Amino acid sequence: MQQLLQQAQKMQQDLMAAQEELARTQVKGSAGGGLVTATVSGAGELLALEISPEAVDPEDTETLGDLIVAAVRDANRAAAELASKAMGPLAQGLGGGGLGGLGLPGM
């Protein structure tokens, strides 16, 4: 039982370390051939938004809005991929052979 608790504590520590690393990591997404670039943390928090002057047309703010949304989505997709890669091995320890792999009954 002690070994089981130690395994669970280590998995929890590894998970927390991976989450902290994700929060510190920055990824970028862009739209319109780089006219709009969004930077998000690995946790998906929007950190920066860069808009090229060429993207700004006072007569067509709708397109600019679409480019911003697309750039943020692209950055969030990249953050989700990063999170999946970072957390995947840890989640497998909890899922598929998961907690049952820790020897817990009924898993």
Secondary structure, DSSP 8 states (H G I E B T S, - for coil): -HHHHHHHHHHHHHHHHHHHHHHH-EEEEEETTTTEEEEEETT--EEEEEE-GGG--TT-HHHHHHHHHHHHHHHHHHHHHHHHHHHHHHHHHHTTTHHHHTT-TT-
